[in-house]
């Protein structure tokens, strides 16, 4: 999935940030946290969850 495809999915005002998997520049798998205006590559699941929580909180979305 390209960055353009990801941005189309998150162009809606009511869209929630989400986590998916993609390949990095070297061909390895990485977590990708996608928000309305950004996407962040993470190389550990723990870091991806932390980034996801920060994105949610910045939008006022409650997290557990």
C-alpha positions as CSV (number, residue, x, y, z in Angstrom):
1,X,0.0,0.0,0.0
2,X,1.4,3.4,-1.0
3,X,1.5,6.5,1.1
4,X,-1.1,8.0,-1.3
5,X,-3.5,5.1,-0.6
6,X,-3.0,5.5,3.1
7,X,-3.7,9.2,3.0
8,X,-6.9,8.6,1.1
9,X,-8.1,6.2,3.8
10,X,-7.5,8.8,6.5
11,X,-8.9,11.9,4.7
12,X,-12.2,11.8,6.6
13,X,-12.6,14.1,9.6
14,X,-14.1,11.3,11.6
15,X,-11.3,8.8,10.8
16,X,-9.5,7.1,13.7
17,X,-5.8,6.7,13.7
18,X,-4.8,3.0,13.0
19,X,-1.9,0.7,12.9
20,X,-0.9,-1.4,9.9
21,X,2.2,-3.2,8.6
22,X,4.3,-2.2,5.7
23,X,7.8,-2.8,4.3
24,X,10.5,-0.3,5.0
25,X,13.1,1.0,2.5
26,X,15.3,-2.1,3.1
27,X,12.4,-4.5,2.5
28,X,11.9,-5.4,6.2
29,X,8.5,-5.3,7.9
30,X,7.6,-2.4,10.2
31,X,4.6,-1.1,12.0
32,X,3.0,2.0,10.5
33,X,0.9,4.3,12.7
34,X,-1.4,6.3,10.4
35,X,-3.3,9.4,11.4
36,X,-5.1,12.0,9.4
37,X,-2.0,14.2,8.7
38,X,0.9,11.8,9.4
39,X,2.3,8.3,9.3
40,X,5.0,7.1,11.6
41,X,7.1,4.0,11.0
42,X,7.8,2.0,14.2
43,X,10.1,-1.0,14.6
44,X,8.5,-2.4,17.7
45,X,4.9,-3.1,18.6
46,X,5.3,-1.4,21.9
47,X,6.5,1.9,20.3
48,X,3.7,1.7,17.7
49,X,1.1,1.4,20.6
50,X,2.7,4.4,22.3
51,X,2.6,6.5,19.2
52,X,-1.0,5.4,18.6
53,X,-2.0,6.5,22.1
54,X,-0.3,9.9,21.6
55,X,-2.2,10.4,18.4
56,X,-5.5,9.5,20.0
57,X,-4.9,11.8,23.0
58,X,-3.9,14.7,20.7
59,X,-7.3,14.3,19.0
60,X,-9.3,14.0,22.2
61,X,-10.0,10.3,21.7
62,X,-10.0,8.4,25.0
63,X,-7.6,5.5,25.3
64,X,-7.6,2.6,27.8
